[in-house]
Amino acid sequence: MSYLVAFWNLENLFAPEGFPERPQWLADAVRKDLTGWTPALFARKVDQLASIIVQMKGGAGPDLLGVCEVENRFALQAVADRLNALRPQRRYEIVHVDSVREQRGIDTAFIFDTNTLSTNPQELFSHWVMRRTGTRDITQATFITRAGNELIALSNHWPSRSGEPGSGPEHSAGFRATAGETLGYWHERIREVKGKQAAILAMGDFNDDPFDRSLAVHAVALRERGDVVRAQSAKFYNLAWRYLTQTVADHRGDLRELDGTLYFGGDANVFDQILVSRGLLTGPGKLRVNEASVRIEAFAEMVDHRVAEGPIRFGLPKGNADANINLGGFSDHFPVSVLIDEL
C-alpha cells in the first residue's frame, strides 16, 4: 500500500464576504481584500482548487493533504465536500484547529481520506509560534493506517517575508528562526513520547528556501540523507532538494523548467517543502518514504507560460473582481507531494 501525502498553500481561501461567523476583528482586517468576494467567486475558487487536487496520485486524489491559508472550518469543509463529489470512492474529512492569533485569520490544517487513514483525536495539537505579532500555528495530528501504523504529520506556515520593517527577508528572518526552533522542539518531544524511530513528516510553506538557516540550522532539516540516518538527535531529511528543477508542460502545452514552488518578482523560491524523520528512512517501522517520488504537482493548466512566472493565481477581488480575479487561476503556490510506502 502506498499513501500519497501532499501539501498546498491555498492562497487566501476565505469564506465569502459577510460570512456571519467571522469575528469582528477579522472582518475589519480583511474588509478591503474581501470586498466583492461573493459566494459565486468563493465556489469557483473551491472548484479550481479541487480540480487540481483530484488529479494527484494518477487521478485518485491524495490520501493526506496538508494545507495553509485557509480561513476556517467552513472554507476547508467546502473543499473536502467538493473533493468527495468529484471522487466518490474517497471519503475526505478534515482536521482543523482554529488559530486566534494570526493577524489575517488563516490556518494550517489537513484533509484526509477516511477509507485509508484514521486519526487519534487525543493527539491533535496546535503549536504556538511565539513572536511579538500574530502568526500561524503549527498543526500536528497523528494519522493511522488500516494496518495500524502511525504517521505523525505537522502542517506549517511560517512567518512571511513581507510586511516587516525594512526591505529584505533578513528583517523577518528571526521570526522564521523562531518557527524553526518551534518545529525542532516538537520534533524532539514527539520522539521522546513515540520513540526515536517514529514516522514523522513535516510539510508546509516555510517562507524560506531549504538552504536558509531557519530550516537548515533551527529546524535541523538537512540535505544529506546520511546525516539524518546516523543522527541520534532529532533531525529531518529535507526532500525539497530533490525537486529543485522539474520539467513540466505549461497551459499552452509547451515544455518549461520549474525552479521553485512559487515565483515573486521574476525569481523562483522553494518555500514549499516536505521534511521526513529518520523513522521514515530506516529502522523497524513499517512506513517508508519513497524518496524518488517527491515532486512539484504542476499540472499543465496551472502553469504560466512565462518563464519568470509560476502558477496561475486566482486572486482576491479587493473591490474590483474584474481586474483582480482570474477565474482560470488557482493559487500562487504549486502543491508538492511524496509517496509513503507501507511495508
N, C-alpha and C positions, 0 to 999 in steps of 0.2 A: 504494500500500500504506500502511495506517495501523496503527500499533502502539499498543496500549493499555498504558500504564505506570501502575501503581498502587502505593500504599503502605498498609500496615495494621499497627498495633500489635496483636499477637495476644493481649495481656494474659495474662501468666503461663502460656504454653504449656509446661508442664513435662512431662517423661516421668513415667510412673506412680510412685507411692510405692514405694521399694525397688528402683528401676532399678539393675541391677548395675554399670553403667558410671559411675554418678555418683560423683565424687570425695568422699572422706570429709568434707573441709572444707565442701563444698557441701551434702552430706546433713545435716550438723549445722546449717547456716544456714537451711535451708528445712524442717526436720523438722516444725515445728508447722503451717506452711501446708499441707504435703502429707499430713498425717495423714488417711487416708480417701480419698486420690486414687487410686482403683482403675483398673485397665486399662479397665474399662467406662466410667468417667467420662471418662477421657482420650480414648477413642474417640468418645464423644458430643461432646466439645468439638471434636475434629477434624472430625466430621461437620457440626457447626453452622458452623464457620468455612468449610469447603469449600462449603456450601450458599449462602453469600453470594458467595464468590469467583467461582464459575462463572456467576453472574448478570451479571457485568460484561461489557462490550462486547456488549451485546444478547444475552447468554446464551452467548456463545462463550468467555468467560473472558479474563483479561488475557494479554498476551504476556510481560510482565515485571512481577513483583510484588516490591517491597521489603518486608521485614518486620522487626519487632523484638519483643523479649520472647519469644523462642523459646529454650528451654534448650540444645538441642544438635542435632546432625545427625539423630539418631533421631526427635525430635519433628518437625523440619522435613520429613523424608522421609515421615513419616506423612501430612502434609498433601498433599504432592505426589502420593503414591500414591492418596489419595482423590480428588484432582482428576482424575487420569488415569482412574480408574474412572468418574467422572461425565461426563467429556468425552474419550472415547477418540480423538477426532480430534486431540487435543493430545498432546504428549509432554513433560510437565513434568519438569525436572531442577532440582537445587538448587545454589546457590553458598553455601558456608558456611565460615567460619573460626572456630574455637573461641576465645572470649575467656577468658583465665585470670585476668583482673584485675578483672572485675566482681563485686561482693560477693554477688550472688544468681545468678550464672552465666547471665545472659540475654544473648543475642547479637543482632546485626543480620545480615541475610542476604538472599538473593534466591531466588525461584522463577522459572524462565523456560521458555518453550516452545521446544524444540529444532527444531521444524518451522519456526519463523520466525526464531530467533536462535541464534547460537553464541557461545562465549566464548573468550577468549585466556587460557589457563592461566598464561601468563607475566606477565599483567597483573592479578593478583588481589592486593590489598593490604589489610592491617588496620592502620589508622592509630590509634595510641595517643593518647588524650586525657590528657595529663599532669595529675594532681592528687594530693593527699595521700592520698585514699582511692580504692578501686577504682571504675572507671567503665567505660562501654561504649565499645568501639572504633567507628571509622567504617569500614565495609566498602566497598571500591572494586573495581569489576570493569568490564572492557571487554566490551560486547556487540556482535556484528557481525551485520548484516542479511544476507539472502541475496544482496543486490546489492553487498555488501562495504563498506557504510557503518558507521562506528563510533559507538556511543553509550556514553559513559563515565558510569557510574552510581555514586553514593555513597549508601549507606543509613546513616541517622543515628538515634541515640537519645541525646539529650543528658542531662546530669545532672538528676535530679529536683528539684522544688521542695520536696519533703518530706524528712524525716529529717535535716535540718541544724539546728544550734543556732539558736534564735530562733523567731519566729512568722510570718515572711513570706518571700516569694520573694527579697527583697533579700539575705537571708542566704546564699543559694546562687547569687546572680546571677554571682558571679565564676567559678564553675565552668562555667557555660554560656558566659560570655565566653571562657573558655579553649577550649571546644569550638568556638565560632565562629571563633576565631583559627586553630584547627587546620584546620577546613574551608577557610577562606580561604587558608591557606598551601598546602594541597594543590591547591586550585583554580589557584593561580598556577603551581605546579610542573607540573601537567598541561598547562597552556598552553605552558610552556617546551618540553616534550617533543613535544606533539601539534600545536602551533600555536595562535595566538590565536583561530582560528575553530573550534576543537574543539567538538563537540557534547557538552556536559556537563550532567548532570541530578543534582541533589542532592535527596533526599527523606527524610522522616523525622518522628519525634516529637521536636520540638526543645524541648519543655517550656517554651517561651516563645512569646509572640504575635509576629506579623510586625513590630509596631512596637517591640519590645523591642531594647535595644542589642546583645544577643548576635547577633541576626540583622541588624539594620539597619546597625550600625556594625562589629562584629567580623567577621562573615561577609560583609559588604557585599552583603546581599540587599535590593534596593531595590524600592520601589513604582512608581517612574517608569520605564517601558519605555525612553524616550528616553535616560535617563541611562546605561543599560546599553549600548544600541546605539552611543552616541557614545564610550564609555569605551575607553581604551587599556589600562587595568589590569583585573585580574580582578574583575568584578562579576557578581552574579546578579540576574535579574529574578524577584521573588517572586510566583508566580501565586496564592498564597493570598488576596491582596487581592481577587481576582475572585469568591470564593465566601463572602464574609462573611455573606450572607443567602441562604438557599435554601429554597424551599417544597417540602415533601415530605408524603407520607401516612404516618401512624403505623400501628401494628399493629391499630388499631381501624378504620382506613380514613378517619380524619379528617385534614384538612389542618392543618399547623402549620409555622411558620418555624423553621429551624435557624439559630442564631447562632454555632455553633462545631462543632468536630470531637469535643469531649468536654465534659462538664459536671461541675463539682465544687462542692458546697455551694450548688447552685442557680444558679451562674454558668457561663457558657459561655466556653471558650477555643478559640483556633485554633492548637493546638500542632502539628497535622499539616499539613505544607506541602510544596510542590513548587517548587524553585528551578531556573532554567534559565540557561545561559550565553548570551553573545551569539551564539555559533555556531548555536544553535537558533532564533534570532530573525531573523538576516540573514546574508549572506555567501555564499561559494561552495559551502558544504556542501549535501548533498542531504537532510538531515534538518531538519524544521521543526516546532516545537511549534504545535499547534492551540490557541491561547490560549482561544478561546471554549468549548472542550470541557472545560476543567478543572472538576471538581465534587467534592462530597462524595458518596460512594457510600452513600446512606442508603436501603436497601430497607425496605419497609413493616414487615416482620416484626421488624426490629431496632430500630425507633424507638419509644421510650417515649411514651405518650400524654400524660404530664405535661409541662407547658411547661418547667419548670426541670430536666428530665432529658433526657439524650441517648440513646445506645444502651443496649440492654438487656444487662446483664453476665451472664456465665456464672458467674464466681467461682471460689474455691478452697475446699475443704472445711474446713480448719483444725480438724479433729476433729469437725465436725458438718455433714455434707453436706446433711442435710435443711434446715438453717437457712441455710447459706451458699452453696448451689449452686442456680442456676436452670437447669434442663435446657433451657429455651427461650431461654436467653441466648446471647451471642456474645462481645463484648469491650466494654471501657469506652471505646473509641475507634471512630469511624467511619473506614472507608477513604477515601482520596482518590485521584483518578485524572486523567490527561490523555492525549490522543492525540498521537502523534508521526507526522507525515506524511513519507513518502519521496517526494521529487520525481522 
